Amino acid sequence: MGDFIKNKARPEIFTLKPYVAGKPIEEVKRELGLNDIIKLASNENPLGSSPKAIEAVENNVRNMHLYPDSNCFYLKERLASFNDMDAAGILVGNGSDELLKLLAETFLNRGDQIVYAQPSFSEYGFVARIMGAECIEVSLSNFTHDLEAILNSINDKTKMVIICNPNNPTGTIVSASEIESFMSKVPDDVLVVFDEAYCEYVEREDFISGLKYVQAGRNVVVLRTFSKIYGLAALRVGYGITTPAIAQAVEKVTEPFNVNMLAQVAALAALDDTEHVQKSREVNSLGKKYLYSEFDKLGLYYVPTDANFIFVDVAKNCQEVFKALLQMGIIIRTGDIFGYPNFIRVTVGTAAENERFIQGLTQVLAL
Ligand SMILES: *Cc1c(COP(=O)(O)O)cnc(C)c1O
């Protein structure tokens, strides 16, 4: 490394680990010369975007020379009514990833602590380290957030706690009663972030959103995204729901025009496409059951999921399984990046994709 970077870059830069993204389809095509590829690696919607969102984008492509509405006025209004919340507490971001970074920039100083689970979404550590905050990673217990242990790790330095519910990569939720008990004990001056990127897929009855705590005026942010069930991952749009005071503070560090116009119109349309959301949920629910039964037949342990992906113990080195599946044009996620070298994380696809994945996996495990 050049001396210039070593001496002049902020020291926080050297604490960052690169984000490991799902392998893109085009990259597999280039590298392996394959054509027919399925990606079950990034929890995208296998049915594609909402048709209404596609239509909205088509109707607006002629306006690309104009800057978008910096304030996302219509989208915020719609998100407020959709969630029965105050529009003054809605934040819209270039993906919810951006909102995580904005929250870190708004709240975290060098030396502050942030608490989240391990394994969970890697962005939490990334945005905290950029700001020089100290990451306290609390191990999952039985693949689920251990809210008692998280509470016990809170001290005077704790600025923020992030609960990923359902959790990525395990798909588990923390129940309503666990959240109630947690929120009754967590100090008021700790910001609690509920990342609910997969909440639309939850099937368990005892799930609650963090929204009620925002309504109660607590220092809480609920994060949602259009990248998963709404099928708009490429457009990069996510949102946060919080108190007007927190929203105002976060807006101070937000770039103007952070959410592009096509993303805004597509998100608006996707929110109204209840048919697409419903269908996506059904396909996911059926796909889950199919995959469970096939994993059972193969004698594989899996974590029952409330999201659109399954964390499964393939009892074999995940890198080997990944490479062998890739040769068949099937992209999945390895568990080693989450600390589970014999696990993979697979997105629930369409029925045809799930069958192809199971056929491939069956072959790989027989090797
Ligand atoms: C996919 C995902 C997000 C969404 O990220 P976007 O930036 O909105 O695409 C957020 N949190 C978790 C846990 C995720 O898995």
The ligand as a Gaussian input file, in Angstrom:
#p B3LYP/6-31G(d) Opt

LIG

0 1
 C      -31.502000      -7.261000       1.506000
 C      -31.461000      -6.668000       2.857000
 C      -31.657000      -5.309000       3.053000
 C      -32.062000      -4.438000       1.914000
 O      -31.091000      -3.760000       1.340000
 P      -31.434000      -2.675000       0.224000
 O      -30.296000      -1.759000       0.386000
 O      -32.742000      -2.025000       0.568000
 O      -31.471000      -3.397000      -1.069000
 C      -31.629000      -4.797000       4.332000
 N      -31.442000      -5.597000       5.383000
 C      -31.287000      -6.920000       5.234000
 C      -31.148000      -7.766000       6.432000
 C      -31.278000      -7.482000       3.967000
 O      -31.100000      -8.793000       3.833000

